[in-house]
Amino acid sequence: MIRVADFDLQLTVMSGQPLAFHSDCSFGNVQNTVSYVTSSGVISVKQTGTSLSGALEYSYGGEYTDGSARAEIIRRFGLDHDLPSIYSRIGTDDLMKEAVSQLHGLRITRNDPWETLLCFIVSQFNNIKRIRNTTRMFISRFGEGIDTTSGKRFPGPERFANASLSSIRACGTGFRDVYIKKAAKACSMDFDLSELGSYPYAEAKAMLMGLPGVGDKVADCVLLFGYGKLEAFPIDTWVKKTVESLYFKGSNMPIRKIHEFAYEQWGDMRGYAQQYLFWHGRESGFGGRLDA
């Protein structure tokens, strides 16, 4: 059991982060559980108590020990983030304070960089339901089994590098099939995702944007959700509209100006600010309608 405070498992998992695209979840009055497969095995987590104070019960299989499973859960769900301090840092105005109040316990997850990159290449001009369906088809078609009970691992880049475009497109990727195959080839040959996290944010972002299908938003998503670089501020259509609506009286702002504003407003915790803005904007309709 892991004692937790300021954590909401449901909010965190269902907030459009990569774990949402391939985990099995059950949320309700009785069950608050998430199960997911990693390269080492399977992890199942159940939350009890409240988002202010509670506990996580967990089980595991595959190569995990109790210690390594515990470390995986703490890292995966950002339980080592000092959320009260982060709230103090990003609560710079009444709008953000309202978002924090409504979404208390939402944390940034830390995911496998390749999984994150693939999910966010798929996310372009897409919605969460379709991203989830495509990701699960990737696992079904290209994933490799751990054992008979643990399900399939998320497929690595070499699986896509060697796949035909038609088999990738059959998973519902649409025009993104070409980007996926080219990015997979790069990541299975000379682009080392395992080393990218050691680079400073700006340098790592520039390197990522050299990959096919990776623009400003996708690069920031990978750095935020794949490497835990909390200074990354992904800007998609809905974040742009939400920021413009809340802070610029609805005026159309260049992406560069929004990045500058986020840096000045929230500093190196602007990744958290983005996640709270996105979901507060989604629920409140600041950025328009978002498909689930």
PLY file of the C-alpha trace (Angstrom):
ply
format ascii 1.0
element vertex 292
property float x
property float y
property float z
element edge 291
property int vertex1
property int vertex2
end_header
0.00 0.00 0.00
1.15 3.54 -0.81
-0.22 6.42 1.22
-1.06 9.37 -1.03
-2.25 12.94 -0.64
-3.39 15.43 -3.28
-3.94 12.70 -5.86
-6.95 11.73 -7.93
-6.38 8.54 -9.91
-9.42 8.96 -12.13
-8.71 12.58 -13.04
-5.09 11.77 -13.75
-5.67 8.72 -15.92
-8.60 10.14 -17.88
-7.02 13.51 -18.64
-5.70 12.66 -22.09
-2.28 11.46 -20.97
-0.73 8.43 -22.73
-1.69 5.98 -19.98
-5.35 6.64 -20.84
-4.83 5.30 -24.35
-3.82 1.75 -23.44
-4.75 1.03 -19.81
-7.82 -0.82 -18.56
-9.81 1.36 -16.17
-12.82 1.00 -13.93
-14.09 4.08 -12.13
-17.23 4.46 -10.05
-18.60 4.30 -6.53
-17.00 0.93 -5.81
-14.08 0.59 -8.19
-11.28 3.08 -8.85
-8.78 0.86 -10.58
-6.26 1.02 -13.40
-4.27 -1.84 -14.92
-1.54 -1.44 -17.51
1.28 -3.41 -19.11
4.89 -2.20 -19.21
8.05 -3.72 -20.63
8.59 -5.42 -17.25
5.13 -6.79 -16.53
1.67 -5.73 -15.45
0.67 -3.24 -12.76
-2.78 -2.86 -11.17
-3.61 0.08 -8.93
-6.71 0.81 -6.85
-7.32 4.09 -5.02
-9.15 4.26 -1.71
-10.01 7.32 0.34
-10.26 10.79 -1.20
-8.11 12.95 -3.46
-6.98 14.86 -0.36
-5.86 11.82 1.61
-6.02 8.18 0.66
-4.04 5.13 -0.37
-3.12 3.08 -3.41
-3.43 -0.68 -3.20
-1.45 -2.41 -5.91
-0.58 -5.77 -7.40
1.93 -6.75 -10.05
3.16 -9.52 -12.29
5.97 -10.32 -14.68
9.47 -9.23 -13.64
8.35 -6.82 -10.92
9.24 -7.11 -7.25
7.33 -5.22 -4.59
10.02 -2.55 -4.52
10.25 -2.07 -8.27
6.43 -2.05 -8.64
6.18 0.60 -5.95
8.86 2.70 -7.66
7.08 2.31 -11.01
3.78 3.53 -9.56
5.36 6.53 -7.82
7.17 7.54 -11.01
4.30 6.78 -13.39
1.71 8.82 -11.51
3.95 11.71 -10.49
3.57 10.92 -6.80
7.01 12.42 -6.17
5.79 15.83 -7.39
5.25 18.34 -4.60
1.74 19.25 -5.68
1.02 21.87 -2.97
4.18 23.69 -4.03
3.21 23.39 -7.70
-0.25 24.78 -6.92
1.37 27.71 -5.17
3.57 28.30 -8.22
0.85 28.13 -10.88
-1.97 29.72 -8.84
-1.13 33.16 -10.18
-4.68 34.32 -10.85
-8.30 33.57 -9.96
-8.86 31.59 -13.17
-6.06 29.17 -12.45
-7.04 28.92 -8.80
-10.52 27.90 -9.94
-9.01 25.26 -12.25
-6.87 23.88 -9.40
-9.91 23.74 -7.12
-12.01 21.87 -9.66
-9.25 19.45 -10.68
-7.50 18.92 -7.36
-5.25 15.88 -7.44
-4.66 15.79 -11.21
-0.98 14.93 -11.75
1.34 14.72 -14.73
2.21 11.09 -15.51
5.60 9.87 -16.70
5.37 7.45 -19.61
7.67 5.55 -21.93
9.06 8.09 -24.46
8.32 5.94 -27.51
4.76 5.26 -26.38
4.33 8.97 -25.79
5.78 9.96 -29.15
3.59 7.50 -31.04
0.42 8.48 -29.15
0.92 12.16 -29.88
1.79 11.70 -33.54
-1.56 9.90 -33.72
-3.24 12.72 -31.76
-2.83 15.33 -34.49
-6.24 16.47 -35.79
-7.81 13.67 -33.77
-9.88 13.15 -30.62
-9.28 11.08 -27.50
-11.72 8.30 -28.39
-10.07 7.67 -31.77
-6.55 7.96 -30.32
-7.46 5.33 -27.72
-8.92 3.01 -30.35
-5.86 3.35 -32.62
-3.42 2.80 -29.75
-5.20 -0.35 -28.66
-5.17 -1.63 -32.23
-1.41 -1.02 -32.31
-1.03 -3.22 -29.25
-3.35 -5.90 -30.63
-1.64 -6.00 -34.03
2.01 -5.29 -33.20
2.38 -5.86 -29.45
4.34 -8.73 -27.96
3.05 -10.88 -25.15
4.75 -11.05 -21.76
2.96 -14.24 -20.70
-0.48 -15.75 -20.98
-1.98 -13.58 -18.24
-0.26 -10.21 -18.52
-1.40 -9.07 -21.93
0.85 -7.48 -24.56
3.66 -5.00 -24.30
3.39 -1.73 -26.19
5.14 -2.35 -29.55
8.58 -0.80 -29.93
9.69 1.38 -32.86
11.30 -1.51 -34.73
7.88 -3.17 -35.06
6.56 -0.16 -36.96
9.78 0.40 -38.90
9.41 -3.10 -40.37
5.64 -2.91 -40.90
3.90 -2.01 -44.13
2.10 1.30 -44.40
-1.14 -0.53 -45.06
-0.87 -2.51 -41.82
-0.17 0.68 -39.86
-3.06 2.49 -41.55
-5.35 -0.46 -40.75
-5.10 0.63 -37.11
-6.94 3.86 -37.95
-3.97 6.20 -38.36
-5.11 7.83 -41.59
-2.49 10.14 -43.12
-0.28 9.72 -40.03
0.91 6.28 -41.20
3.83 7.79 -43.14
4.96 9.88 -40.16
4.75 6.88 -37.85
6.84 4.65 -40.08
9.49 7.33 -40.69
9.70 8.26 -37.00
9.90 4.57 -36.08
12.77 4.03 -38.52
14.65 6.98 -37.03
14.07 5.80 -33.45
15.12 2.24 -34.22
18.32 3.37 -35.93
20.16 6.57 -34.99
17.74 8.68 -32.92
18.27 7.63 -29.30
15.13 8.37 -27.28
16.76 7.00 -24.13
19.34 9.81 -24.18
17.01 12.67 -25.02
15.94 13.31 -21.45
19.48 14.28 -20.47
19.40 17.32 -22.76
18.10 20.74 -21.66
14.46 21.38 -22.57
15.04 23.69 -25.54
17.71 21.47 -27.07
15.65 18.32 -26.60
12.64 20.02 -28.20
14.65 21.07 -31.24
15.93 17.52 -31.65
12.45 16.05 -31.44
11.13 18.51 -34.01
13.63 17.05 -36.46
11.62 13.82 -36.52
8.92 13.31 -39.19
5.46 14.31 -37.98
6.73 16.12 -34.89
5.89 19.80 -34.59
5.82 22.23 -31.68
2.85 20.67 -29.88
3.87 17.02 -30.27
7.43 17.76 -29.14
6.18 19.48 -26.00
3.78 16.60 -25.26
6.63 14.09 -25.51
8.87 16.18 -23.26
6.10 16.71 -20.68
4.55 13.24 -20.54
7.53 11.14 -21.65
10.43 12.83 -19.90
8.83 14.79 -17.07
10.09 18.14 -18.32
7.49 20.26 -16.54
8.55 23.41 -18.38
7.03 22.05 -21.60
3.75 23.76 -22.55
1.95 21.87 -25.36
-0.29 24.14 -27.40
-2.99 22.51 -29.47
-6.08 24.19 -30.89
-7.99 23.93 -27.63
-5.22 25.20 -25.36
-4.69 28.09 -27.75
-8.38 29.01 -27.70
-8.59 28.62 -23.93
-5.57 30.85 -23.27
-6.82 33.43 -25.76
-10.27 33.41 -24.18
-9.06 33.63 -20.59
-6.04 35.89 -20.89
-6.21 37.80 -24.19
-9.91 38.74 -24.42
-10.39 36.31 -27.30
-7.72 37.85 -29.52
-5.90 35.55 -31.93
-2.34 35.12 -30.65
0.69 33.56 -32.36
1.97 30.35 -30.80
5.24 32.10 -29.99
3.41 34.75 -27.94
1.49 32.11 -26.01
4.75 30.33 -25.16
6.22 33.63 -23.96
3.13 34.32 -21.85
3.23 30.84 -20.29
6.91 31.24 -19.43
6.32 34.60 -17.76
3.14 33.48 -15.99
4.04 30.00 -14.72
7.78 29.55 -15.22
9.18 26.03 -15.03
5.84 24.59 -13.85
3.97 25.67 -16.97
3.43 22.03 -18.01
1.17 21.60 -15.00
-0.54 24.89 -15.79
-1.25 23.65 -19.32
-2.87 20.44 -18.12
-5.13 22.30 -15.70
-6.02 24.93 -18.29
-6.80 22.30 -20.90
-9.19 20.34 -18.71
-10.72 23.35 -17.02
-11.27 24.86 -20.47
-12.75 21.58 -21.66
-15.22 21.35 -18.80
-16.10 25.06 -18.85
-16.25 25.48 -22.61
-13.67 28.27 -22.82
-12.01 26.73 -25.86
-15.18 25.53 -27.55
-16.49 21.99 -27.72
-14.01 19.13 -27.34
-14.89 15.65 -28.52
-14.26 12.91 -25.96
0 1
1 2
2 3
3 4
4 5
5 6
6 7
7 8
8 9
9 10
10 11
11 12
12 13
13 14
14 15
15 16
16 17
17 18
18 19
19 20
20 21
21 22
22 23
23 24
24 25
25 26
26 27
27 28
28 29
29 30
30 31
31 32
32 33
33 34
34 35
35 36
36 37
37 38
38 39
39 40
40 41
41 42
42 43
43 44
44 45
45 46
46 47
47 48
48 49
49 50
50 51
51 52
52 53
53 54
54 55
55 56
56 57
57 58
58 59
59 60
60 61
61 62
62 63
63 64
64 65
65 66
66 67
67 68
68 69
69 70
70 71
71 72
72 73
73 74
74 75
75 76
76 77
77 78
78 79
79 80
80 81
81 82
82 83
83 84
84 85
85 86
86 87
87 88
88 89
89 90
90 91
91 92
92 93
93 94
94 95
95 96
96 97
97 98
98 99
99 100
100 101
101 102
102 103
103 104
104 105
105 106
106 107
107 108
108 109
109 110
110 111
111 112
112 113
113 114
114 115
115 116
116 117
117 118
118 119
119 120
120 121
121 122
122 123
123 124
124 125
125 126
126 127
127 128
128 129
129 130
130 131
131 132
132 133
133 134
134 135
135 136
136 137
137 138
138 139
139 140
140 141
141 142
142 143
143 144
144 145
145 146
146 147
147 148
148 149
149 150
150 151
151 152
152 153
153 154
154 155
155 156
156 157
157 158
158 159
159 160
160 161
161 162
162 163
163 164
164 165
165 166
166 167
167 168
168 169
169 170
170 171
171 172
172 173
173 174
174 175
175 176
176 177
177 178
178 179
179 180
180 181
181 182
182 183
183 184
184 185
185 186
186 187
187 188
188 189
189 190
190 191
191 192
192 193
193 194
194 195
195 196
196 197
197 198
198 199
199 200
200 201
201 202
202 203
203 204
204 205
205 206
206 207
207 208
208 209
209 210
210 211
211 212
212 213
213 214
214 215
215 216
216 217
217 218
218 219
219 220
220 221
221 222
222 223
223 224
224 225
225 226
226 227
227 228
228 229
229 230
230 231
231 232
232 233
233 234
234 235
235 236
236 237
237 238
238 239
239 240
240 241
241 242
242 243
243 244
244 245
245 246
246 247
247 248
248 249
249 250
250 251
251 252
252 253
253 254
254 255
255 256
256 257
257 258
258 259
259 260
260 261
261 262
262 263
263 264
264 265
265 266
266 267
267 268
268 269
269 270
270 271
271 272
272 273
273 274
274 275
275 276
276 277
277 278
278 279
279 280
280 281
281 282
282 283
283 284
284 285
285 286
286 287
287 288
288 289
289 290
290 291
